[in-house]
Amino acid sequence: MLVHLSIRDIVLIDRLDLALNDGLSVLTGETGAGKSILLDALSLALGGRGDGGLVRHGSKQGEVSAVFDLPSAHPARRALTENGFDDDGDLILRRVQSADGRTRVFINDRPSSVSLMKEIGATLVEIHGQHDDRALVDADAHRQLLDEYGGLTGEAAAVARAFEGWRKAESELLKNRKRVEAAAREADYLRASVEELSELQPVVGEEAELAETRQRMMRSEKIATDVNDAHEELAGHASPIPGLAGLSRRLDRKKDELPGLLDEALTRLDTALDALSDVQMSLQAALRTLEFDPRALEQTEERLFALRAAGRKYNLPVDDLAALTEKMVADLSELDAGEDRLAKLEIEVTERRDAFDALALALSVKRHDTARLLEDAVMIELPDMKLERAAFIVEMASDPAARTAAGIDTAEFWVRTNPGTRAGPMMKVASGGELSRFLLALKVALADKGSAPTLVFDEIDTGVGGAVADAIGRRLARLATRVQVLSVTHAPQVAARATTHLLISKAEAVPGEERLSTRVAAIDVPARREEIARMLAGESVTDEARAAAARLIGAAS
């Protein structure tokens, strides 16, 4: 519940610290004293629309803090945890509104967003008035209230899970079908490509290895040609060795004729012949080492050029061809297995849809039964509030083909204000005073089901009096046994039933100055009797009015 409200420099409020209790708290005071300002400030702390015009004249900024005491299982604590906030102890919502229109939000003294504050605030406080539509304009909220009234939230959650499972399976089916269809369109191309690449059998790194081998073989071919030419010079028909050998033999035969004259020449000639023979043998050895096979070069080039042609064809580096082959083989395998997978998914989708349909239909039946019970519960409350000729209707529509996470139903709160008139949505058909009474009857019927822990009613008793005001007071008091209720009221019958009476007034902010400030104070029994007497009598409070006030308080207690 809301345990403390602190307001600084908002419109007429310069400084206000208000402690709040459980039960029914009423706020009364003269018209213009600032009751609506108090609610505007509270709305600001709950994530309502900020406005620089809310800042008190002469101040740079205003500030509102609302402190809540909540059970550990309250949805607001879950929202805090999901958004990384500490959820221990009290929950504090603080809003700083600058006069230039800028606004800052703090949750448990940490900066936050207005959207999160609004999300959390909606679970903490409901503010209702004659023209308020925040809780009732959305038909989805009506369906949720219906589920909570009938204890159907668990079954609704099961329907939501079944819907999610069905849609997930349906999405998987769609994706699989698209893959299979795409693969089928490319099946011929894939098969031809796989056949070609499988025959080629590309290997990562093979292109670089073949290119290096080709370069080496081409270099070897050139070197072998030069070595062979040199060998031909020494061993071929034009070889000088036979001539030099014959010359050496002739000179050797003549050396005895001139002793000592040809010895050196013959020695050097023999050395030259030996050297030439060695060169010839070395060249022969080199030729054997450089033995070149043109077919090997041709085969290397054919393989290299085939790989590069495939790379150009598939617009890929040659080293990626092996991975492409694997992918195409996998695509073909998926195509072959896709039809089986598709059939299994279609069966799964059907089964999940049927499961959802069964759960949604069972929930729909219970919702229709609950709708009648809620109608009866609200109708019981209407006669005492002078709506005995009116009707409250839960307008239900169910369409098995319109599947949503909420099931197959729509639910909207309708009313008929008089016999013979057309029923319609409560927010559109009921007048301001009627709407407030319908709303109160609905809230009493729902009690603490689907309700925020704090309910604020803003002058819902306007335009009614006597027995109707007393009926409203009784229902507010009954509602306050389940949740915290704050009611801004002009009806003494409502004020008399309060457990806490807060008086709103205006006074000079500083004595002697014309500047006024709104004040709120809890009043004791004598002051409360005087205030209710003023509400009964008007400006001039009489003893008769005081006696009537005492009787109202006594009767209420």
Secondary structure, DSSP 4 states (H G I P E B T S, - for coil): -EEEEEEEEETTEEEEEEE--SSEEEEE-STTSSHHHHHHHHHHHTTPPP-GGGBPTT-SEEEEEEEE---TT-HHHHHHHHTT---SS-EEEEEEEETTS-EEEEETTEEE-HHHHHHHHHHHEEEEETT--TTTS-HHHHHHHHHHHTT-HHHHHHHHHHHHHHHHHHHHHHHHHHHHHHHHHTHHHHHHHHHHHHHH---TTHHHHHHHHHHHHHHHHHHHHHHHHHHHHHHSTT-SHHHHHHHHHHHHHHTTTSTTTSHHHHHHHHHHHHHHHHHHHHHHHHHHHT---HHHHHHHHHHHHHHHHHHHHTTS-GGGHHHHHHHHHHHHHHHHHHHHHHHHHHHHHHHHHHHHHHHHHHHHHHHHHHHHHHHHHHHHHTGGGT-TT-EEEEEEEE-TTS-BTTBSEEEEEEEESSTTSPPEEHHHHS-HHHHHHHHHHHHHHHTTTT--SEEEEESTTTT--HHHHHHHHHHHHHHTTTSEEEEE---HHHHTT-SEEEEEEEEESSTT-S-EEEEEEE--HHHHHHHHHHHHH-SS--HHHHHHHHHHHHHH-
